[in-house]
Amino acid sequence: MSARNVGSTARRVLDQLRHDPRTLALVLLVPCVLMTLLRFVYEGRPRVFDAAGAPLLTLFPLITMFLVTSVSLLRERTTGTLERLLTTPLAKLELLLGYGLAFGLLAVAQVGIAVAVSLGPLGLHVAASRFVLALLCVAVALLGMGLGLLASAFARNEFQVVQFFPAAITPQMLLCGLLTPRQHMQSALRTISDLLPMSYAVDGVHHLSREARIGGALWLDFGVVVAFAAVAIGLGAVTLRRRTE
């Protein structure tokens, strides 16, 4: 494996993103706008804003990384770019690591801006360190990247990528404990939620919101999210095709 090939792939992807201001606005600015809107919705009710705002910070990187990764990889295949790249000395692992590095840096920027704005001017309060909160959000972003990579392997066009969104993301949004505590769900729904990675991300955020001390339960939730992200990226790598027929 060549670090130079990985770096050149990451630079190419970042250069493409730099010339796509709408995508950058979607990734970097929209989460801040939505958090600001939520802050005004709960004007005068800071505790409600804290309870709702912190879990939402984990949803933004999941959604945006899923969409950006899946559409970008699909576009590479449909235009023949991916096929040309894989006929060069560039290995598939180097290609994926380059994409991961580029989108990982984008995710760090998104999370850093969203956390800074939310915990700063908007007054969102979490008991634990904001650095740990940002670390958990970055792990969720990697999960979104892996799911997006996996979805792109089964889509023939960008419209089909969007169709995968309600199947891959919406159930997690409904069952992760964002709308109602998971312990209040019916047993069947609770069992399904235990199998979804976002359930552990939201549980981790709840720990951060309530406890200043970072305990074993939080690290367990963080580890589960990272494990799901690694599996999703691995499956996406296995199913990565050169082009769309």
N, C-alpha and C positions, 0 to 999 in steps of 0.2 A: 504494500500500500504506500502511495506517495502523498506526503503532506502537501506537496506543491500542487498536485492534481486536485486535491480536496479544496485547497485555498482558491485556486483558479475557478473552480465550479461555483464556490460561494460568492466570489466577486462577480461572476457573470450573472448570477441570480439577483444579487443586490443591485447591480447596475440596471437590470430589467425593472426591478421594483422602483428604483429611483426615477425612472422615466414613466412611472404609472402613478401620478399624484392621487387619483381617485382611490386606488387600493391603499396607498399610504394613509389617506384621510380616514378610510374605513377602519384601518387597523389601529391608528394612533389617536385619532380625535373622537371617533364615535363613542367609545367607552366613557370618555370624560363627559361628553354631552349627555349621555344617558344617565350617568351618575348624578350630574347636576340637575337633570329633570327629576330624578327620584328624590333628590334633596328638597326640591320645592314641593313635590307631592306630599312629603312628610314634614312640611314646615311646622315648627313648634312641637314636633314629636321626635326628639333626637334619639330616644331609645328604640323607637320603631325603625328609624332610618339606619341605626347601627345593626339591628337584627336583620334587615332586608338587604342593606348595602354590601356588607362583607361577603355573603355568599354569591352575590351577583358579580363580584370581582373575579370569581373563578369561572363564571360562564363566558365572559367576554373572550378570553384567550382560546377557550375550547371552540367557540363558534367561528371566530375569525380565522384561526389557524386551520380549521377543517376546510373552510371555503377557499382560502388562499392556496393552500397546499394542493388540494384536489384539482382545482381549476388550472393551476400552474403546471402540474405534472401532466394533466390531460392535454393541455395546449402543446406541451413539448412533444407528445406522441403524435397528435393529429397533424402537426406541421412537419413531422419527420425529423425534428431536431434530436430527439432521444435516440432514434435509430442511428443517425450519423455519429452521435457521441459514443455510442456503444460499439461502433466499428473502429474506434481509435484505441490507443493503449489505455484509455480511461476505463477502470474497472467499475462494475456496478456498485460495489461497496463504496468506492471513492465518490461516485456520483451521488449516492444517497447521503453520505457524510457531508458532502458539500452543500446539498440542499438542507440537511439538518442544521448545519452551521449557520447558513444564511437565515433560515426561518427562525432558528433559535435566537439569533441576535435581534431579529425583528420582534420576537415575542418578549425578550428582555426589555426592549424599548417600550413596547406597549404596556407591559406590566408596570415598569418604572414610572411612566407618566400617569397611568391610571391610579396607582397607589399613592403617588405624591399629591395628586390633585384631590383624591378622596379623603386622605388622612390629613391634608393640609387645609386648603380653603373651604372645603365642604364640611369639615369637622367630623368625619367618620372616626369612631373610636373602636380600637381593638386593644384588649388587655396585654397581649403579647407583642413581641417585636415586629415591626413592619417589615424587617428583612425576611423573617420566616414566612410572613404572609406572601411577600413577593416570590419567595422560593417555591411555595406551594402553587402559586399561580403559573409560574414558569413550567412546573411539572405538568400542570393541566394543559398548557400550551403544547407541550411535547405530545401529550395524549391526542390532542386535536390534530396535530401534524400527522401522527401515525394513522389515525382514523381517516384523514383526508387522503393519505397515500394509498390506503387500502381501498377506499371508495373509487379513486381514480382508475384503479386496475379493472373495475367492472363497468365503467361508464364508457359510452361511445361518443358522447358529446357533453357540452357544458350543461345543457338542460337536464340530462340524466344525473349529473353530479348534484344538482339542486334537489332532484327527486330523492336522492339518498339521505338528504339532510333530515327530513322528518323521521326516517327509519332509524338513523344512527344517533341523532342528537335529542330529538324531542322527547322520547321516552325517558331519557336520563333527566331532562329538565323537570318532568312531571313527578318522577319517583325519587329524586335525590334528596328530598327533604327541604327543598326550597319553598314549596307552597304550604306544606304541612309537615310536622315532625314525623319521621319514619316510624317511630314507635306507636303512633296513632293510626297507622294504616292497617288494612286487613292483612291477615297472615300471608295470603298468597302474594299480595303486592309487596309486602315487606321482604319476602323471600326473593322476589325478582330484583328489588332494589339492592339487596345484598350482593347481587352479581354484577352491578353496574359501577364502574369506576368513579363516576361523579358523586355517588353517595358518600364515598370516603373523602372526596375533596371537600364536600360541604360539611361533613362531620369534622374534618380538620379545621375548617374555618370557624365552626362553632366553638371548638376548643380554644382557638386563638382569641376569639371574642370574649370568652368568659374567664380564661385563666392566664395569668401573667407567666406562670411557670410552664416550661415546655416539657410535657410528660411523655411517657411511653405510648399512650393512646394516639397522640398527635403523630409521632414518628411512624407508628403502625399505619395510620391513614396515609401518610406521605409515601411510605414504602409501597402500599398497594397501588396508589396512583402511578408511581414510577414503573412498577411491574407491568401494569396494564399498558402503559405507554410503550415500554420495550417490546411487549408482545405484539402490539398493533403495528409498530414500525417494522418488526421482524416479518410479520405476515405481509405487510405492504411490500417489503423488499422481495419476498418470495414470489409474489404475484405481479411484480413489476414487469410489464411487457414493453417491447421496443416501440410498438405502434398500435394504433386502433384500427381494426379491420373494418 
